[in-house]
Amino acid sequence: MLLNLFIPLFIVTQFVAAQVDHNSSLYKQIKESDSIIFEQGFNRCNFEAMAAVTSENFEFYHDKGGITSSKADFVESIKQNICGSQDKMRRELVPNSLKVFPLENNGEIYGAIEQGKHLFYAKPKDRAEYLTGSAQFTQLWLKEDGIWKIKRVLSYDHGPGNRYTIPAKITNDQLRKLAGTYNSEKTGNLTIITKDSSLVLSAGDKTYELYPSSDSVFFYKDANLIFEFLEDPLSDNLKLEIRDHGALADTAVKDR
């Protein structure tokens, strides 16, 4: 019985130990290679730099966009869908989410598996940049002639960008100040109450739990919605602005 318990524990321990330390040379090399694909290629549209670290035998599997089965198609998709889109896109790693696992053959490292989470921002021409989505990724890197090249990509679990945001800490007094009934010409009455370290907004039969990113700005984890509380100069009271994908969707004023 003891042996049966020990064997799975040993396997799990070996798996966990396979992740390299963030200060290791391999981790830094893969993170730097990742930045060439995304910071240089995706964010800055440097296609030459991105192509230089992409394997000729490249494949990309996307849970929403299907399969990209060549290096040329991958580079072209970034040109057309990211750099050529009306809204400029930007990718950002979720802090502390990146993991690197070495692949070895007879003690020699020939590749690495990179796992992590990332955020995507959009910058329309007519308004400020906003957080539009998030996803998880797994990437296979192989050394080809001494150069790290990306060979396989799995991009999955795409969803709202706010779900990885860590809430800010604000006082209960500040939360109580924001609670109350707000009136919107578009939606009608909005009721906001406090709940632990968050707010709960009710509109009709819908309920939204709002988490603070600052004293006056809150986010909803299950959709790309931002709620900002402002002083309304016309009514000398609080005003709530609700933004959906960065665009103003509704405005409500707090009842006295």
C-alpha positions as CSV (number, residue, x, y, z in Angstrom):
1,M,0.0,0.0,0.0
2,L,2.8,2.4,0.9
3,L,4.6,1.6,-2.4
4,N,1.4,2.4,-4.3
5,L,1.2,5.8,-2.7
6,F,4.9,6.5,-3.2
7,I,5.0,5.9,-6.9
8,P,2.4,8.5,-8.0
9,L,4.0,11.0,-5.6
10,F,7.4,10.3,-7.0
11,I,6.1,10.9,-10.6
12,V,4.4,14.2,-9.6
13,T,7.6,15.4,-7.8
14,Q,9.7,14.6,-10.9
15,F,7.3,16.5,-13.1
16,V,7.2,19.6,-10.9
17,A,11.0,19.6,-10.6
18,A,11.3,19.7,-14.4
19,Q,10.3,23.4,-14.5
20,V,13.4,25.5,-14.6
21,D,14.2,28.4,-12.3
22,H,13.3,31.9,-13.5
23,N,16.9,32.9,-13.0
24,S,18.3,30.0,-15.1
25,S,19.9,30.6,-18.5
26,L,17.3,28.4,-20.3
27,Y,14.4,30.4,-18.8
28,K,16.0,33.7,-19.9
29,Q,16.8,32.4,-23.4
30,I,13.2,31.2,-24.0
31,K,11.7,34.4,-22.6
32,E,13.9,36.4,-24.9
33,S,12.9,34.2,-27.8
34,D,9.3,34.7,-26.9
35,S,9.8,38.5,-26.9
36,I,11.1,38.3,-30.5
37,I,7.9,36.6,-31.6
38,F,5.5,38.8,-29.7
39,E,7.2,42.1,-28.7
40,Q,9.1,42.4,-32.0
41,G,6.7,40.6,-34.4
42,F,3.2,40.9,-32.9
43,N,3.5,44.3,-31.1
44,R,6.0,46.1,-33.4
45,C,5.3,44.3,-36.7
46,N,9.0,43.4,-37.2
47,F,8.3,40.5,-39.5
48,E,12.0,39.9,-40.4
49,A,12.9,39.4,-36.7
50,M,9.9,37.1,-36.1
51,A,10.6,35.0,-39.2
52,A,14.2,34.5,-38.1
53,V,13.1,32.6,-35.0
54,T,10.3,30.6,-36.6
55,S,11.0,27.1,-37.8
56,E,10.3,26.2,-41.5
57,N,8.2,23.3,-40.2
58,F,5.9,25.4,-38.1
59,E,2.4,24.7,-37.0
60,F,-0.1,26.8,-34.9
61,Y,-3.2,25.4,-33.4
62,H,-5.8,28.0,-32.2
63,D,-9.0,27.1,-30.4
64,K,-11.0,29.8,-32.3
65,G,-9.1,30.4,-35.5
66,G,-8.1,26.9,-36.6
67,I,-4.7,25.6,-37.9
68,T,-1.9,27.6,-39.4
69,S,0.4,25.0,-41.0
70,S,3.5,26.9,-42.3
71,K,5.9,29.6,-41.4
72,A,4.9,31.7,-44.4
73,D,1.2,31.5,-43.4
74,F,2.0,32.4,-39.8
75,V,4.0,35.5,-40.8
76,E,1.3,36.5,-43.3
77,S,-1.5,36.1,-40.7
78,I,0.3,38.5,-38.3
79,K,0.7,41.0,-41.2
80,Q,-3.0,40.9,-42.2
81,N,-4.9,40.2,-38.9
82,I,-2.7,41.9,-36.3
83,C,-0.7,44.6,-38.0
84,G,-3.2,45.2,-40.8
85,S,-6.3,45.4,-38.6
86,Q,-8.1,48.7,-38.0
87,D,-7.4,48.4,-34.3
88,K,-3.7,48.0,-33.4
89,M,-3.2,45.0,-31.2
90,R,-0.7,44.5,-28.4
91,R,0.2,41.3,-26.5
92,E,1.4,41.3,-22.9
93,L,2.5,38.4,-20.7
94,V,0.5,37.9,-17.5
95,P,3.1,38.6,-14.7
96,N,4.6,35.4,-13.2
97,S,2.7,33.1,-15.5
98,L,5.6,32.0,-17.7
99,K,7.0,28.5,-17.2
100,V,9.8,26.7,-19.1
101,F,10.4,23.0,-19.1
102,P,13.6,21.6,-20.7
103,L,13.7,18.8,-23.3
104,E,16.8,16.7,-23.1
105,N,18.4,13.8,-25.0
106,N,21.2,12.0,-23.1
107,G,21.6,15.0,-20.8
108,E,21.8,17.6,-23.7
109,I,19.1,20.2,-24.0
110,Y,17.7,20.2,-27.5
111,G,14.4,22.0,-26.9
112,A,12.0,23.5,-24.4
113,I,8.3,23.7,-23.7
114,E,7.0,27.2,-22.8
115,Q,3.7,27.7,-21.0
116,G,2.0,30.8,-19.9
117,K,-0.9,33.2,-20.0
118,H,-1.2,36.4,-22.0
119,L,-3.4,39.5,-22.4
120,F,-4.4,41.3,-25.6
121,Y,-5.0,45.0,-25.9
122,A,-6.6,46.9,-28.8
123,K,-6.0,50.5,-29.8
124,P,-8.7,52.0,-32.0
125,K,-7.9,55.2,-33.8
126,D,-10.7,57.1,-32.0
127,R,-10.2,56.1,-28.4
128,A,-7.7,54.9,-25.8
129,E,-6.2,51.4,-25.7
130,Y,-8.3,48.8,-23.8
131,L,-7.9,45.2,-22.6
132,T,-9.8,43.0,-25.1
133,G,-9.0,39.4,-24.3
134,S,-6.7,36.7,-22.7
135,A,-5.6,33.2,-23.4
136,Q,-3.3,30.4,-22.4
137,F,-0.5,29.1,-24.6
138,T,1.9,26.2,-24.9
139,Q,4.9,26.6,-27.3
140,L,7.6,24.1,-28.4
141,W,11.0,25.6,-29.0
142,L,13.8,23.6,-30.7
143,K,17.5,24.5,-31.2
144,E,18.2,24.6,-35.0
145,D,21.8,25.3,-35.9
146,G,22.3,26.8,-32.4
147,I,19.3,29.2,-32.7
148,W,16.1,28.8,-30.7
149,K,13.2,28.5,-33.1
150,I,9.5,28.2,-32.4
151,K,8.1,25.0,-34.0
152,R,4.6,24.3,-32.5
153,V,2.1,26.6,-30.8
154,L,-1.1,25.7,-28.9
155,S,-3.3,28.8,-28.2
156,Y,-6.4,28.0,-26.2
157,D,-8.8,29.1,-23.4
158,H,-9.5,32.4,-25.0
159,G,-11.7,34.6,-22.9
160,P,-12.2,38.1,-21.4
161,G,-9.1,40.0,-20.5
162,N,-10.2,41.0,-17.0
163,R,-10.2,37.4,-15.6
164,Y,-6.5,37.5,-14.8
165,T,-6.5,41.0,-13.2
166,I,-5.6,41.0,-9.5
167,P,-8.0,43.3,-7.6
168,A,-6.6,46.3,-5.9
169,K,-7.1,46.7,-2.1
170,I,-9.4,49.6,-1.2
171,T,-11.1,50.5,2.1
172,N,-14.6,49.6,3.1
173,D,-15.4,53.3,3.5
174,Q,-14.6,53.8,-0.2
175,L,-16.8,50.9,-1.2
176,R,-19.7,52.2,0.9
177,K,-19.3,55.6,-0.7
178,L,-19.9,54.1,-4.1
179,A,-22.9,51.9,-3.1
180,G,-26.4,53.1,-3.8
181,T,-29.0,53.5,-6.5
182,Y,-28.0,54.9,-9.9
183,N,-30.3,56.1,-12.6
184,S,-29.6,55.5,-16.3
185,E,-31.8,56.8,-19.1
186,K,-30.8,53.7,-21.1
187,T,-31.0,51.0,-18.5
188,G,-33.1,52.4,-15.7
189,N,-32.2,51.9,-12.1
190,L,-28.9,50.2,-11.2
191,T,-28.5,49.0,-7.6
192,I,-25.0,48.7,-6.2
193,I,-24.2,47.1,-2.8
194,T,-21.0,46.1,-1.1
195,K,-19.8,42.5,-0.8
196,D,-16.6,41.8,1.1
197,S,-13.9,43.6,-1.0
198,S,-16.1,44.1,-4.1
199,L,-19.3,45.7,-5.3
200,V,-22.3,43.9,-6.7
201,L,-24.3,45.7,-9.4
202,S,-27.9,44.7,-10.2
203,A,-29.7,45.8,-13.3
204,G,-33.1,44.1,-13.8
205,D,-32.5,40.4,-13.6
206,K,-28.7,40.6,-14.2
207,T,-26.1,40.8,-11.5
208,Y,-22.4,41.7,-11.9
209,E,-19.7,41.4,-9.3
210,L,-17.2,44.2,-9.7
211,Y,-13.6,44.2,-8.5
212,P,-11.5,47.3,-7.9
213,S,-8.5,48.1,-10.0
214,S,-8.3,51.5,-8.2
215,D,-10.5,53.6,-5.8
216,S,-12.8,54.6,-8.7
217,V,-12.3,52.0,-11.5
218,F,-13.8,48.5,-11.3
219,F,-13.8,45.5,-13.6
220,Y,-16.1,42.5,-14.3
221,K,-14.2,39.2,-14.8
222,D,-16.6,37.5,-17.1
223,A,-16.7,40.1,-19.9
224,N,-14.7,43.1,-21.1
225,L,-16.6,45.6,-19.0
226,I,-15.1,48.5,-17.0
227,F,-17.0,50.6,-14.5
228,E,-15.7,54.1,-13.6
229,F,-17.1,56.3,-10.8
230,L,-16.7,60.0,-11.4
231,E,-17.9,63.2,-9.8
232,D,-20.7,64.6,-11.9
233,P,-20.4,68.4,-12.1
234,L,-24.0,68.8,-13.2
235,S,-25.6,67.1,-10.3
236,D,-22.8,67.4,-7.7
237,N,-23.1,63.7,-7.2
238,L,-21.4,60.5,-8.4
239,K,-21.7,59.4,-12.0
240,L,-21.0,55.9,-13.3
241,E,-19.6,55.3,-16.7
242,I,-19.7,51.7,-18.1
243,R,-17.4,50.8,-21.0
244,D,-17.7,47.7,-23.1
245,H,-14.5,46.9,-25.1
246,G,-13.3,50.4,-24.4
247,A,-16.4,52.2,-25.8
248,L,-18.8,54.1,-23.6
249,A,-21.9,51.8,-23.3
250,D,-24.0,53.5,-20.5
251,T,-24.0,56.4,-18.0
252,A,-25.8,56.5,-14.7
253,V,-26.1,59.1,-12.0
254,K,-26.3,58.3,-8.3
255,D,-29.6,59.2,-6.5
256,R,-29.1,61.6,-3.6
